[in-house]
Amino acid sequence: MKKTLVAAVALAFVLLSAGAALAAITGSPHDMRTHITGEALGYDEVCVYCHTPHSSAATAQLWNRTNGTATFNAYTSSTLNASVDATLGAGSLLCLSCHDGTLAVDTLYNAPKYGDRLNNVSAGVALNVSKMITSSAKFDTDMTNDHPIGFTYPADGVDTGLVSISVVQNSTWVRLIGSSNNQLECASCHDAHSTDNPPFLRSTNQGSQLCLRCHIK
């Protein structure tokens, strides 16, 4: 009886979390249904552009996007006390499978098979006719002018301008990623399911609050 109750509570938590995520995505810039124009060009599902319940890619949780084969030019600086991996981690590649501008947003790993295509959706301003991002959300493959991603957060004492890694690891503002909980990727500062702090930031950056969770200034 106890095991059944625990399982029921766990399932309810998952369903509530999924419902909250869906509510955040619906009508947001990540609701691809509002960006793809014309009949038979888009799927009438909110989550399908990133997730699939069955036969998903092994990249992440129920992931439904095909990662591109783009080669990224990594950020470099004389003041960066870390080694940036140009291959990037899953916490960045998942985002860049849309945002690098080389793949259509409906390049799915497991596309719906039951004819649930959109009809008469609103005109989108973020995509071109090939359904690739063309707006300011397109980062290209040149990451040299963007905040560095794909690196291990420096250990204490390596960079005196950074907050202690143990503090960052326990922060609710920034999320370090990877099996060792020490990688900084796109998802460290952005949460695709949260619209509380545009553009999908994990927290407010008023007064540079988010920046100061890692940087000592």
URUR-V323264 format. One record per pair of residues at least 12 apart in sequence whose ideal C-beta (glycine too) atoms are under 6 Angstrom apart, sorted by the first residue. I is the first residue (numbers start at 0). J is the second residue. Records with the same first field share a line. If there is no record, write none. Layout:
BEGIN
I->J / J
END
This chain:
BEGIN
20->192
21->45
23->192 / 193 / 194
24->45
25->45
27->194
29->191
30->45
31->48 / 104
32->117 / 120
33->121
34->123 / 125 / 126
35->123 / 130
36->122 / 123
38->118
39->116
41->117
42->111 / 115
43->115 / 117
47->111
49->63
50->63
51->63 / 109
54->109
56->108
58->89
59->89 / 93
63->107 / 108 / 109
64->96
65->106 / 108
66->92 / 96
67->101 / 102
69->99 / 101 / 140
71->85 / 140 / 142
72->141 / 142 / 143
73->85 / 142
74->142 / 143 / 147
80->153 / 157 / 158
81->150 / 153
83->147 / 149 / 150
84->149
87->149
88->149 / 182 / 184
90->176 / 184 / 186
91->148 / 149 / 184 / 185
94->185
98->136 / 138
99->140
100->131 / 132 / 137 / 139
103->129 / 130 / 131
104->130
105->130
148->184 / 185
150->183
151->181
152->164 / 175 / 181 / 183
160->215
161->213
162->213
167->213
168->180
170->212
172->201 / 202 / 212
173->187 / 212
174->187
188->201
END
